[in-house]
C-alpha cells in the first residue's frame, strides 16, 4: 500500500510540474502590439500582416530574444504560434519572445473572422484563445509602449536628421513627419522577408488635430516585417500645442489616438498657452492638483424612472512626477481647442478603473488623513483618501439628493470656498476660481448617438473667457472595457462636432441593462483661471472649479 501511495504521489507531482511549465495565454491577453486596444472594442481586432502581442506565462525562454536577420522563421528560440479556423491553420511569425510576452506577425494569408491562437514552447502547447482577424486594424506605436500619449513620430529635417517628436522637439506646420504603426493591412510579398517599400493599395488617411494631413507614403517599413511607416505633412492649419491628437484610418479601421507636439518652429519646445496644467505636469517636482466640480446629472436609459440630481465633488492629487519630454497625464493633458482625445482602458472608468497613463500609486505624496473643504454655505466637508482612479483624495461634498447623506450644495459661490491642507506636506489654504454655468437646451431630448455619421451637439456658453469640454464615456460590461472621448472648444464656441473617426471605437450600447452605460457631459473648464497654490512639501500646485451637465445616452 505504501509503495502504491508513494507512486501515485510521484505521478501527481510530476503531472503538476509538467502543467506548471505549459504555456498559458493571459485572459484577454492577445492584442494589437501598438494600440493594445482592449479585446472586444471596435479597434481591438488583429489585422492581416500586422504585429500582435501575446501576454502570459511560460510562453518562451527565460532570456528575452529578438530576431536579427531575414528570412524570419515560424519557430524562434523554441517558440511557435498557430492560428486556426476550422480546417485552416497558419503559422504566425515570432519576432520577440520571452516568458511573459511574445510579439509576432499575423500572416497576410490568415483566415478572416474568428480564429484561435495557440503558443507552443519546447514541445508544450497552450490552450487555444479566440481572436478576431480583419483586413485593417491600424495601431500607432506610442513612447509609453501602452498605446497612449506621445506617439512614436519622427520630425523630418533631412535624411540624416529625423529627431523623435516630443514636448522639447515639436514639428512645425507643413513639415513632413513619419508615423510608426502596424495593422494597415496585408502585403503582396511574403511576410518573412525584408519588406518592399511601396504604398499599400488601401484607403489610408491621417488626421492631426482633426485636420486631414496630406499623405506622402503609407506602407511597410523596409527595416521590419509587419511594421508600417506613414509619412505625411503636418496640415498648414493644424492646431499648435503639446498634445495634438493623431489618428490613422485604414480601410474601415480607426487606430488608437495618440499625441504629437506642434509649434511655430521645427525643434522648438511646445507650449499650451490655454492650459497651465501642462507646465506643471511636465516638470520634475512635487505637485498638487485639486479639482472641484458641480454636476447636474440625468440618467434615463435602462431605468423606469428618470434620475436627476445636482451634486458637487472634490478630488485632489499630490504626487512626484519625473521630468520627461514625453510626459502625459490622461486628466490634465488637454488637446488644443477644436480637437479631441480618445482614450481606452480595461474596466469601467466611471467606477474607478484608471485611464492609461494615470500616475502609479507609488508616486503619491502623503497629505494627511483627509483634506477639509470649508465654506460659509451649508457647512463643510472632509475629503478622504481614495485608491482609484488615481491614488489621492476624493469625496462627494454636497448634493440635492438627501439620500446621499453629504448635506446640501456648498459651492454656490466658489470664491468663498477653501480647501485646507495639513499633515506631512504642511499647511496650505486653497481658494478655487469661479466658473459660470451654461445652457444646454437639447440635453433632455438627446437620446442616441450614431457612430457612422457626424454628430453635432450645441449649447449656449455663458462664460466667454473659458473653454468648454465635451466628455463622452462608454463602458461595455460584456467586454469590461471603456472608451472615453474628450473634446475642447475655444471660448465662445457653441457647437461640438463628433466625426465618425472619433466615434468609431466607442462600444455600442447593449439593448439590455447589463451594466453598460454611456454618459455624455459638457462642462465649463476655466483653465486660464486655475488657481496656483503652494505648501511646504510641494513645489507647485493648481486648483480649478468647473461646472458640468451630464446625460446618459445610447451608442449605436
C-alpha positions in Angstrom: 0.0 0.0 0.0 2.8 2.4 0.9 4.5 1.8 -2.4 1.3 2.4 -4.3 0.5 5.7 -2.5 4.1 6.9 -2.9 4.0 6.1 -6.7 0.7 8.0 -7.1 2.1 10.9 -5.2 5.1 11.0 -7.5 2.9 10.8 -10.6 0.8 13.6 -9.3 3.8 15.8 -8.5 5.2 15.1 -12.0 1.9 16.0 -13.6 1.8 19.3 -11.7 5.3 20.1 -12.6 4.6 19.4 -16.3 1.4 21.6 -16.0 3.3 24.4 -14.4 5.6 24.5 -17.5 2.8 24.6 -20.0 2.4 27.9 -21.9 -0.6 29.9 -20.6 -2.1 32.9 -22.5 -3.5 35.5 -20.2 -7.2 36.0 -20.4 -7.9 38.8 -23.0 -4.1 38.8 -23.5 -3.8 38.8 -27.3 -3.7 42.5 -28.5 -2.6 44.8 -31.3 1.1 45.4 -30.5 0.8 49.2 -31.0 -2.6 50.2 -29.6 -3.1 47.4 -27.0 -6.8 48.1 -27.5 -8.8 46.0 -25.0 -10.4 42.9 -26.7 -14.0 43.4 -27.7 -13.7 47.1 -28.5 -14.2 48.0 -32.2 -10.5 48.6 -32.9 -9.3 45.5 -31.0 -9.3 43.0 -33.9 -6.0 41.9 -35.4 -5.0 42.8 -39.0 -3.6 40.5 -41.6 0.1 41.3 -41.8 0.2 43.2 -38.6 2.2 42.8 -35.4 0.3 41.5 -32.4 1.3 40.8 -28.8 0.6 37.8 -26.6 0.8 38.1 -22.8 1.0 35.1 -20.5 3.3 32.8 -18.6 5.8 30.2 -19.7 5.4 31.5 -23.3 9.1 31.4 -24.1 12.7 31.4 -22.9 13.8 33.0 -19.6 16.2 35.3 -21.5 14.2 37.5 -23.9 15.3 37.2 -27.5 14.6 39.3 -30.7 15.1 38.2 -34.3 18.0 39.8 -36.0 18.0 38.6 -39.6 15.9 37.6 -42.6 14.3 35.4 -43.6 12.1 35.0 -40.5 11.0 31.6 -39.5 7.8 30.1 -37.9 9.8 28.8 -34.9 12.2 31.0 -33.0 14.0 30.1 -29.7 11.7 27.1 -29.3 8.5 29.2 -29.8 5.9 28.7 -32.4 2.4 30.1 -32.8 -0.5 28.5 -34.7 -3.6 30.4 -35.9 -6.5 28.1 -36.7 -10.0 28.5 -38.2 -11.9 25.3 -38.8 -9.6 23.1 -41.0 -7.3 26.0 -41.9 -4.2 26.6 -39.9 -1.3 29.1 -40.5 1.8 29.9 -38.5 2.4 33.3 -37.1 6.0 34.6 -37.2 7.5 35.3 -33.7 9.9 38.3 -33.7 10.3 38.7 -29.9 9.9 36.0 -27.3 10.2 35.9 -23.6 8.5 34.1 -20.7 5.7 36.7 -20.3 5.4 38.2 -23.7 5.6 37.4 -27.4 5.4 39.8 -30.4 4.6 38.1 -33.7 3.4 38.8 -37.2 0.0 37.6 -38.2 0.4 36.2 -41.8 -1.2 38.1 -44.7 -3.0 34.9 -45.6 -4.5 34.4 -42.2 -8.2 33.5 -42.3 -10.7 36.3 -41.7 -13.1 36.2 -38.9 -13.0 34.4 -35.6 -10.0 32.1 -35.1 -8.0 30.6 -32.3 -4.3 31.1 -31.4 -2.1 28.7 -29.5 1.5 29.1 -28.4 4.0 26.2 -28.4 7.3 26.3 -26.5 9.7 23.4 -26.5 7.0 20.9 -27.3 4.4 22.1 -24.8 1.3 23.9 -26.2 -1.1 26.3 -24.6 -4.9 26.1 -24.6 -6.5 27.9 -27.6 -7.6 31.5 -27.2 -10.1 33.2 -29.6 -9.1 36.2 -31.7 -10.8 38.2 -34.4 -9.0 38.7 -37.7 -9.8 41.6 -40.1 -8.2 43.2 -43.1 -7.3 46.5 -41.4 -6.8 47.3 -37.7 -4.3 50.2 -37.5 -2.4 50.9 -34.3 0.1 53.7 -33.7 3.1 53.0 -31.5 3.5 55.3 -28.5 6.5 56.1 -26.5 4.7 54.7 -23.5 4.5 51.3 -25.2 0.9 51.3 -24.0 -1.0 52.9 -26.9 -1.5 56.3 -25.2 0.3 59.7 -25.0 3.1 60.9 -27.3 3.4 58.9 -30.4 6.5 57.4 -32.0 6.8 60.1 -34.6 9.9 61.5 -36.3 10.2 65.1 -37.5 11.8 65.1 -40.9 14.5 67.7 -41.3 16.9 65.9 -43.6 17.6 62.2 -44.4 20.2 62.2 -41.6 18.3 64.4 -39.1 14.9 63.0 -38.0 14.5 63.5 -34.3 11.7 61.9 -32.3 8.8 64.3 -31.8 8.5 65.4 -28.1 7.5 68.2 -25.9 11.0 69.6 -26.3 11.2 68.9 -30.1 8.0 69.9 -31.9 7.1 69.6 -35.5 6.2 72.7 -37.5 3.1 73.2 -39.7 3.9 72.0 -43.2 6.8 69.8 -42.0 7.0 66.1 -43.1 6.7 63.6 -40.3 7.0 59.8 -40.1 4.4 57.9 -38.0 5.3 54.4 -36.9 2.4 52.0 -36.8 1.2 48.5 -37.6 -2.0 46.9 -38.9 -2.5 48.9 -42.1 -3.2 45.7 -44.0 -1.7 42.7 -45.8 1.1 43.0 -48.3 1.6 41.3 -51.7 5.0 39.9 -50.8 6.0 37.3 -48.1 5.8 38.4 -44.5 9.0 36.7 -43.5 11.4 38.7 -45.9 12.7 42.2 -45.8 9.7 44.4 -46.8 9.5 46.2 -50.1 8.9 49.9 -49.8 5.7 50.6 -51.6 2.4 52.3 -50.9 -0.3 49.8 -49.9 -3.4 49.7 -52.2 -5.7 50.6 -49.3 -7.6 53.8 -48.5 -5.5 55.3 -45.7 -5.9 58.8 -44.1 -4.3 60.6 -41.2 -5.9 63.3 -39.0 -3.8 65.7 -36.9 -5.8 67.9 -34.6 -9.0 66.9 -36.6 -7.4 68.2 -39.8 -6.6 65.7 -42.6 -2.8 65.5 -43.3 -1.5 65.3 -46.9 -0.1 61.8 -47.3 3.3 61.1 -48.9 3.8 57.4 -48.1 1.9 54.6 -46.4 3.3 51.1 -46.4 5.8 48.7 -44.7 9.0 50.0 -43.2 11.9 48.5 -45.1 13.5 47.7 -41.8 10.9 45.5 -40.2 8.3 43.0 -41.2 4.8 43.9 -40.0 5.8 47.4 -39.1 4.3 50.3 -41.1 5.5 53.8 -41.8 3.2 56.6 -42.7 4.7 59.8 -44.0 2.5 62.9 -44.0 2.8 66.7 -43.9 1.5 68.5 -40.8 -1.5 70.4 -42.1 -1.0 74.2 -42.5 -3.9 74.8 -40.2 -3.1 72.2 -37.6 -3.5 73.5 -34.0 -0.4 74.3 -32.0 0.1 72.6 -28.8 1.9 69.9 -26.8 -0.8 67.2 -27.0 -2.3 67.5 -30.6 -4.3 64.3 -31.3 -3.2 62.0 -34.0 -5.0 59.0 -35.5 -5.0 56.9 -38.6 -7.8 55.3 -40.7 -7.0 52.3 -42.8 -9.9 50.8 -44.8 -12.7 50.8 -42.2 -10.4 50.6 -39.2 -9.5 53.5 -37.0 -6.4 53.5 -34.8 -5.9 54.4 -31.2 -5.5 58.2 -30.6 -2.0 59.3 -29.6 -0.5 62.8 -29.5 2.3 64.9 -31.0 3.7 68.3 -30.3 3.4 71.1 -32.9 4.8 74.7 -32.6 5.7 77.6 -34.9 9.2 76.2 -35.5 10.6 72.8 -36.0 12.5 71.5 -33.0 11.1 74.1 -30.6 9.6 73.4 -27.2 5.8 73.2 -27.4 3.6 75.5 -25.4 -0.1 75.2 -24.2 -1.0 78.8 -23.6 -4.6 77.8 -22.8 -3.6 75.1 -20.2 -1.4 75.9 -17.2 -1.5 72.3 -16.1 0.9 71.4 -19.0 3.8 73.3 -17.4 3.0 71.8 -14.0 2.9 68.2 -15.1 5.9 68.3 -17.4 8.2 69.4 -14.6 10.1 67.1 -12.2 8.8 68.2 -8.9 6.3 67.5 -6.1 2.9 68.5 -7.5 -0.6 69.2 -6.2 -3.7 69.2 -8.3 -7.2 69.9 -7.0 -10.5 69.7 -8.9 -13.9 70.9 -7.6 -16.9 70.2 -9.8 -20.6 70.8 -9.7 -22.5 68.3 -11.9 -26.1 68.3 -13.0 -26.8 64.7 -13.9 -29.6 62.9 -15.7 -29.8 59.1 -16.1 -32.7 57.9 -18.3 -31.5 54.8 -20.1 -32.4 51.2 -18.9 -34.4 52.6 -16.0 -38.1 53.0 -15.4 -37.8 56.4 -13.6 -35.6 59.2 -14.7 -32.9 60.0 -12.2 -31.9 63.7 -11.9 -29.6 65.3 -9.3 -27.1 68.1 -8.8 -24.1 67.2 -6.7 -20.6 68.5 -6.0 -17.4 66.6 -5.9 -13.8 67.3 -4.8 -10.7 65.5 -6.0 -7.1 66.1 -5.1 -3.8 64.5 -6.2 -0.4 65.0 -4.7 2.5 63.2 -6.4 6.1 63.3 -7.6 6.5 63.3 -11.3 9.7 62.7 -13.2 10.7 65.3 -15.8 10.4 63.9 -19.3 9.8 65.3 -22.8 7.2 62.6 -23.2 5.1 63.3 -20.1 1.4 62.7 -20.4 -1.4 62.8 -17.9 -4.8 61.4 -19.0 -6.7 64.0 -16.9 -4.7 67.2 -17.4 -3.0 66.8 -20.9 -5.8 68.6 -22.7 -5.9 68.6 -26.5 -5.9 72.1 -28.2 -9.3 73.8 -28.6 -11.0 72.4 -31.6 -9.7 68.9 -31.2 -10.5 65.7 -29.4 -8.7 62.9 -27.4 -9.8 59.3 -27.4 -8.6 57.0 -24.6 -9.4 53.4 -23.9 -8.9 51.2 -20.9 -9.8 47.9 -19.4 -12.5 48.1 -16.7 -15.2 50.7 -16.0 -13.7 54.2 -15.9 -17.0 55.5 -14.5 -16.5 53.2 -11.5 -12.8 53.9 -10.8 -10.9 52.0 -13.5 -7.8 54.2 -14.2 -7.3 55.6 -17.7 -4.0 54.5 -19.3 -1.2 56.8 -18.2 -2.6 57.5 -14.8 0.3 58.0 -12.4 1.1 55.0 -10.3 0.1 54.8 -6.6 3.8 54.7 -5.8 4.2 58.3 -7.0 1.6 59.6 -4.5 2.5 62.0 -1.7 1.0 61.9 1.8 -1.1 65.0 2.5 -2.6 63.6 5.7 -5.7 61.6 6.6 -8.1 64.0 4.8 -8.4 67.4 3.4 -11.0 69.9 4.6 -13.5 71.9 2.5 -14.6 75.0 4.3 -17.4 77.3 3.2 -19.9 79.6 4.7 -22.7 78.0 2.7 -24.3 74.8 4.0 -21.4 73.7 6.2 -18.1 72.0 5.5 -16.9 68.5 4.4 -13.9 66.2 4.8 -12.2 64.8 1.7 -10.8 61.5 2.5 -8.2 59.2 0.8 -9.3 57.2 -2.3 -7.3 54.5 -4.1 -8.8 55.0 -7.6 -8.9 56.1 -10.4 -5.7 57.6 -9.0 -4.3 57.5 -5.6 -5.3 60.7 -3.9 -8.3 62.3 -2.1 -11.9 62.4 -3.2 -15.5 62.9 -2.0 -19.0 64.0 -2.9 -19.2 67.1 -0.7 -22.7 68.3 -1.5 -25.9 67.0 -3.1 -29.6 68.0 -3.6 -30.5 64.3 -3.0 -30.9 63.9 0.7 -30.2 60.2 0.5 -26.6 60.9 -0.4 -26.1 62.0 3.2 -23.5 64.7 2.5 -25.5 67.8 3.1 -26.6 70.5 0.7 -24.6 72.1 -2.1 -21.7 74.1 -0.8 -20.1 75.8 -3.8 -22.7 78.4 -4.7 -20.0 81.0 -4.6 -16.8 79.1 -5.3 -14.5 82.1 -4.4 -15.8 81.8 -0.8 -14.9 78.1 -0.5 -11.4 77.0 0.6 -9.6 73.7 0.7 -7.3 73.2 3.8 -4.2 71.0 3.7 -2.5 69.9 6.8 -0.2 67.0 7.6 3.1 65.8 6.1 3.0 68.3 3.2 2.5 71.2 5.6 -0.4 73.7 6.0 -2.0 75.4 3.0 -5.2 77.1 2.1 -6.5 76.9 -1.5 -9.4 79.1 -2.8 -10.8 77.9 -6.1 -11.8 80.1 -9.0 -15.3 80.9 -10.2 -17.0 79.1 -13.2 -20.2 80.2 -14.9 -23.0 77.7 -15.8 -24.3 77.4 -19.4 -27.5 76.5 -21.2 -27.8 73.1 -22.9 -31.3 73.2 -24.4 -31.1 69.9 -26.2 -29.9 67.8 -23.2 -33.3 66.4 -22.2 -34.1 65.3 -25.8 -30.8 63.8 -26.7 -31.1 60.0 -26.6 -28.9 58.3 -29.1 -25.6 58.9 -30.9 -24.8 57.2 -34.1 -21.2 56.2 -34.8 -21.4 56.2 -38.6 -22.4 59.9 -39.1 -21.1 63.2 -37.7 -22.9 64.2 -34.5 -23.5 67.9 -33.8 -24.1 68.9 -30.2 -24.9 72.5 -29.5 -25.1 74.5 -26.2 -25.1 78.2 -25.2 -21.9 79.3 -23.5 -22.2 81.9 -20.7 -18.5 82.1 -19.8 -16.8 83.7 -22.8 -13.4 83.6 -21.1 -13.3 79.8 -20.6 -13.1 76.8 -22.9 -15.8 74.2 -22.8 -15.1 70.5 -22.6 -17.2 67.6 -24.0 -16.7 64.3 -22.3 -18.3 61.1 -23.7 -17.5 57.9 -21.8 -18.9 54.5 -22.9 -18.5 51.3 -20.9 -19.2 47.8 -22.2 -19.9 45.3 -19.5 -19.7 42.4 -21.9 -16.1 43.2 -22.7 -15.3 45.0 -19.4 -13.7 47.9 -21.4 -14.2 51.7 -21.6 -13.7 54.2 -24.4 -13.5 57.9 -23.4 -13.7 60.9 -25.8 -12.7 64.4 -24.6 -13.0 67.4 -26.8 -12.2 71.0 -26.1 -14.0 74.0 -27.6 -12.5 77.5 -27.6 -14.2 80.3 -25.5 -17.4 81.4 -27.2 -17.8 78.3 -29.5 -21.2 76.8 -29.1 -21.0 73.5 -31.0 -19.1 70.2 -30.8 -18.9 68.1 -33.9 -18.1 64.4 -33.3 -16.9 62.8 -36.6 -17.2 59.1 -37.4 -13.5 58.6 -36.9 -13.9 59.9 -33.3 -16.9 57.7 -32.6 -15.7 54.6 -34.4 -14.1 53.0 -31.4 -16.9 53.5 -28.9 -18.5 50.2 -27.8 -22.2 50.1 -29.0 -24.7 50.2 -26.1 -26.3 46.9 -25.2 -30.0 46.5 -25.6 -30.5 45.4 -22.0 -29.5 46.6 -18.6 -26.3 44.6 -18.3 -24.2 47.2 -16.5 -23.1 49.0 -19.7 -23.5 52.8 -19.7 -22.6 55.8 -21.8 -22.5 59.3 -20.3 -22.2 62.5 -22.3 -21.2 65.6 -20.4 -20.5 69.3 -21.3 -18.6 71.4 -18.8 -17.1 74.8 -18.4 -13.4 74.4 -17.6 -11.8 77.7 -16.9 -8.2 76.5 -17.4 -6.7 80.0 -17.6 -8.3 80.8 -14.2 -6.9 77.8 -12.4 -5.5 79.0 -9.1 -1.8 78.4 -8.2 -1.2 77.2 -4.6 1.8 76.0 -2.6 2.6 74.1 0.6 5.9 73.5 2.3 6.1 70.0 0.9 5.1 70.9 -2.7 7.0 72.6 -5.5 3.8 73.8 -7.2 0.1 73.2 -7.4 -3.1 74.2 -9.3 -6.7 74.1 -8.3 -9.8 74.5 -10.6 -13.5 74.6 -10.2 -15.8 73.6 -13.2 -19.5 73.2 -13.8 -21.0 70.3 -15.8 -24.2 68.9 -17.2 -24.3 65.2 -18.0 -26.7 62.9 -19.7 -26.9 59.1 -20.3 -27.1 58.2 -24.0 -27.3 55.1 -26.2 -24.4 54.5 -28.6 -25.5 53.0 -32.0 
